[in-house]
Amino acid sequence: MDTIIQGKAYVLGKNIDTDQIIPAEHLVYSLSDPEEVKMYGKYALSGVPIDQAGLPEGNIPFVEEGEFTSPYSIIIAGPNFGCGSSREHAPFALKVAGAKAIIAESYARIFYRNCVDGGFVIPFETAQPLNKSIMTGDELSLDMENNTLTNLTQNITYELRPLGDVINIVQAGGIFEYARKNNLMASTEA
Ligand SMILES: CC(C)[C@@](O)(CC(=O)O)C(=O)O
């Protein structure tokens, strides 16, 4: 697995709940039909009030009207990201839209585990309120090996909290892949 994640920042505030990430009205699409799966990307973060979508300016949708994927691959947020419900559709929608990682001050526990176990997006933690200094559209480089985030646009580097034990699951691509790789469950291969 590549240990460097590079891409544009998409900045959000605090308490981003699962209904802002993927509104309940969009939980109707199949999770396996490729044509319907695309709709999760189209509506990812569509529940964020537009004036808080893409800080500091706001009014920057994560996915443009008519598009199915986002130009932003690293989400920067305040505390309590993913609060509200246990829907796995939330981290799944972010993955389908093209997000690779989230860097938040803290997470709702179920959302955090859904990110890791599903192999959807990698949830990093930061002790600093990065959403007060990083701007939507800044070019970022996240180094998983050294737990650093470099804002290439502003030429600043930040320390991130190490992923800890979950890094093995993340690097395996999710809990089932991890279990298979470690002979913890019967492989589906014949
Ligand atoms: C069942 C689902 C729609 C759920 O009610 C589940 C939950 O609340 O965790 C949700 O809002 O994600």
The ligand as a Gaussian input file, in Angstrom:
#p B3LYP/6-31G(d) Opt

LIG

0 1
 C      -31.027000       1.942000       9.550000
 C      -30.291000       3.223000       9.247000
 C      -31.085000       4.064000       8.262000
 C      -29.980000       4.008000      10.498000
 O      -31.165000       4.315000      11.225000
 C      -29.090000       3.192000      11.385000
 C      -28.595000       4.063000      12.554000
 O      -29.308000       5.020000      12.943000
 O      -27.494000       3.812000      13.038000
 C      -29.300000       5.278000      10.071000
 O      -29.875000       6.366000      10.281000
 O      -28.204000       5.167000       9.537000

